[in-house]
Amino acid sequence: MSTPNPEKRLHLSMSASQSRTTEIAVGFVSASVIVCTYNTLPGNQPNIYRNTVFLWMDTETISYDAPPLAAQTVGGNAPSGSVAFPLDIQLEKQYLVAYAVGPNASQICSWAHIPATTASGGQMRTNLSGPANPTGSFTAALSAANASSNLPSQIPLGESPAGSFQTRISMDYGPPNSAVVTYYTPDGNTPQASGQWIGLFYGPVALYTTPAIARVDIASDDSTGQIPVPCTLLRGMEYTLAYFMSGDQTSAAATFTFQT
């Protein structure tokens, strides 16, 4: 029996590949409220899966070792929506909001930073990121926050000037007996300690209920890395790779779908 040549690369139709991530963005900030929007993976049920939004003050990164200023379990089960933090917001302070695909900070997969400002108390800041097509819940949250506000009808998603981050994965090449995956998770994340893993599925599937055809646990606590997923990739097939933020299959954070 011949041994597969490790240098032989399986041709991928990268033009047919698609990446999906879990996003959080900030659409509105005033002295009394911060309104965030989120866009998660298809099939996610945020409330059932206990997705949580965390808020920290005076930091530009996730403070895994410090308690958050506030945390909210997402109230709905649509993959996209909004969350409001009605608090005494100190506009001269910086804040960070983070989305977790579960109840724990170790499951945080995306964040958005809110810079400090010298604006007087109560002044709105709407030049941050928000939904491209605001949902009813987002519009209602803004109206409840400040009924007299004159907000733009559209606030583009993902244009926060201070920066944001989303966990993501990609596949650069595929030897016949494995898929080599590159993953990027938040700084400070500890994949091995948190039981994080990568799964491979046939086609664009329901990640939350379909068993993976191959999986590998992340064996390092580095937040970014590369790992082979042992499998046999067949030509002319469609596959999806997914990154999970804990041992639970409901903690999917990012996917990469490709054709061979």
C-alpha positions in Angstrom: 0.0 0.0 0.0 1.5 3.3 -1.1 1.9 6.2 1.4 0.1 9.4 0.3 2.6 12.1 -0.7 2.3 14.9 2.0 3.3 17.5 -0.5 0.3 16.6 -2.8 -2.3 19.4 -2.4 -6.0 18.8 -3.0 -7.3 21.5 -5.3 -9.9 23.8 -3.7 -12.4 25.9 -5.4 -11.7 28.9 -3.2 -14.0 31.1 -5.3 -16.8 29.0 -3.9 -15.7 29.3 -0.3 -17.6 31.3 2.3 -16.6 32.5 5.8 -19.1 33.3 8.5 -18.4 34.9 11.9 -20.3 36.0 15.0 -20.3 39.8 15.1 -21.1 42.4 17.8 -21.3 46.1 17.1 -22.2 49.3 18.9 -25.0 51.4 17.4 -25.8 54.0 20.0 -24.1 55.4 23.1 -25.5 58.1 25.5 -25.0 59.0 29.1 -27.8 56.5 30.0 -27.5 53.6 27.6 -25.3 51.5 25.3 -27.1 49.7 22.5 -25.3 46.8 20.8 -26.3 44.7 17.8 -25.3 41.2 17.1 -25.3 38.9 14.1 -24.6 35.2 14.8 -24.4 32.0 12.7 -27.5 30.6 10.9 -29.4 28.3 13.2 -28.1 29.8 16.4 -30.8 30.2 19.1 -29.1 32.8 21.4 -31.5 32.6 24.4 -31.8 28.8 24.4 -28.0 28.4 24.1 -27.5 31.1 26.8 -25.5 33.5 24.6 -24.3 36.4 26.7 -23.2 40.0 26.1 -20.5 41.3 28.5 -19.6 44.9 29.1 -16.3 46.2 30.6 -15.2 49.7 31.4 -11.7 51.2 31.2 -10.2 48.5 28.9 -9.4 48.0 25.3 -9.2 44.2 25.6 -11.3 41.4 27.2 -10.7 41.3 30.9 -11.0 37.6 31.5 -9.8 37.9 35.1 -11.9 40.8 36.1 -15.7 40.8 36.6 -17.6 42.7 33.9 -19.4 46.0 34.6 -22.6 44.2 33.4 -23.6 41.1 31.5 -26.9 40.1 29.8 -28.2 36.8 28.5 -29.6 37.5 25.0 -33.4 37.6 25.2 -34.4 36.3 21.8 -33.8 33.3 19.6 -33.3 35.0 16.2 -29.7 34.8 15.1 -29.5 38.6 14.8 -30.8 41.3 17.2 -29.9 43.9 19.8 -29.1 44.3 23.5 -29.3 47.5 25.5 -27.3 48.3 28.7 -29.3 51.0 30.5 -26.5 52.3 32.8 -24.9 55.5 34.1 -22.4 55.7 31.2 -19.3 57.8 31.8 -18.6 59.1 28.3 -15.1 60.1 29.3 -14.3 56.4 29.9 -13.7 53.7 27.3 -15.8 50.6 27.2 -15.7 47.2 25.6 -18.6 44.9 24.7 -18.1 41.3 24.0 -20.4 38.5 22.6 -20.1 34.9 24.1 -21.8 31.9 22.5 -22.6 30.6 26.0 -22.9 31.9 29.6 -19.2 32.2 30.3 -16.5 34.7 29.4 -14.3 31.9 28.1 -16.9 31.5 25.3 -16.4 35.1 24.1 -15.8 35.1 20.3 -16.1 38.7 19.3 -15.8 42.2 20.7 -16.2 45.9 19.9 -14.4 48.8 21.6 -16.1 52.1 22.5 -13.5 54.9 22.8 -13.6 57.6 25.4 -14.9 61.0 24.4 -14.7 64.5 25.8 -18.4 65.1 24.9 -20.6 66.4 27.6 -22.8 64.0 29.5 -25.9 62.9 27.6 -24.6 63.6 24.1 -25.2 60.7 21.8 -22.5 59.0 19.8 -23.9 57.3 16.7 -20.8 57.2 14.5 -20.1 53.7 15.8 -21.2 50.5 14.2 -24.7 49.2 14.0 -26.9 47.1 11.7 -27.1 47.8 8.0 -30.8 47.2 8.2 -31.9 47.9 11.7 -34.3 45.4 13.2 -37.5 46.4 15.0 -35.9 45.5 18.3 -32.9 47.8 17.6 -35.1 50.7 16.6 -37.3 50.2 19.7 -34.2 50.1 21.9 -33.0 53.4 20.5 -36.4 55.0 20.8 -36.6 53.9 24.5 -33.1 55.2 25.1 -33.8 58.7 23.8 -37.1 59.4 22.2 -36.0 62.8 20.9 -32.9 61.5 19.1 -32.6 62.1 15.3 -30.8 58.9 14.3 -29.8 58.1 10.7 -32.0 55.5 9.1 -29.0 53.2 8.4 -25.9 52.7 10.4 -23.4 50.4 8.6 -22.4 47.2 10.4 -18.8 46.8 11.4 -17.5 50.3 10.9 -16.4 51.1 14.5 -13.4 53.4 14.2 -11.9 52.1 17.4 -11.8 48.5 16.2 -13.5 45.2 16.7 -12.7 41.5 16.5 -14.4 38.3 15.3 -13.2 34.7 15.8 -12.6 33.3 12.3 -11.1 30.2 10.6 -9.7 29.4 7.2 -8.2 26.5 5.3 -5.2 27.2 3.3 -4.7 23.8 1.7 -5.8 20.2 2.2 -3.5 17.2 1.9 -5.6 14.0 1.1 -5.6 12.9 4.7 -6.3 16.1 6.6 -7.6 19.7 6.4 -5.1 22.2 7.8 -7.0 24.9 9.6 -5.9 28.3 10.7 -7.9 29.9 13.6 -7.9 33.3 15.1 -9.6 33.9 18.5 -9.5 36.8 20.9 -6.3 37.7 22.6 -6.2 36.1 26.0 -8.5 33.3 25.0 -7.3 29.8 26.2 -8.6 27.2 23.7 -7.3 24.1 25.3 -8.3 25.0 28.9 -11.8 26.0 27.6 -12.3 22.7 25.7 -12.5 24.5 22.3 -12.5 22.4 19.1 -12.9 22.4 15.3 -15.3 20.2 13.5 -15.7 19.2 9.9 -19.2 18.7 8.3 -20.6 17.7 5.0 -22.0 20.6 3.1 -23.5 23.8 4.7 -25.3 22.0 7.5 -27.1 22.7 10.7 -24.0 22.9 12.9 -25.9 22.8 16.2 -27.6 19.4 15.6 -25.6 17.5 12.9 -22.7 15.3 14.1 -19.3 16.2 12.8 -17.6 13.8 10.4 -14.3 14.7 12.0 -13.2 16.8 14.9 -10.0 17.8 16.7 -9.6 19.4 20.1 -7.3 22.5 20.3 -4.2 21.3 22.1 -2.7 24.7 22.9 -3.7 27.8 24.9 -2.4 30.2 22.2 -5.3 32.3 20.9 -4.1 31.9 17.3 -2.7 28.9 15.6 -2.9 26.2 12.9 -4.0 22.6 13.4 -4.6 19.6 11.1 -8.1 18.0 11.2 -7.6 14.3 10.2 -10.1 13.4 7.5 -10.4 12.3 3.9 -11.5 15.0 1.6 -13.2 13.9 -1.6 -13.1 15.8 -4.9 -16.4 17.4 -6.0 -17.7 17.8 -2.5 -18.8 20.7 -0.3 -17.6 20.8 3.4 -17.9 23.2 6.3 -15.4 23.7 9.1 -16.6 25.2 12.3 -14.9 26.6 15.4 -16.5 25.9 18.8 -15.8 28.0 21.9 -16.4 25.1 24.4 -17.1 21.4 24.3 -20.8 22.1 23.7 -21.8 21.9 20.0 -24.1 24.9 20.6 -21.0 27.1 21.0 -20.3 27.5 17.3 -18.5 30.9 16.6 -17.2 30.8 13.0 -17.4 28.7 9.9 -15.6 28.2 6.6 -17.5 26.4 3.8 -15.5 25.3 0.8 -15.7 23.0 -2.3 -13.1 20.5 -3.4 
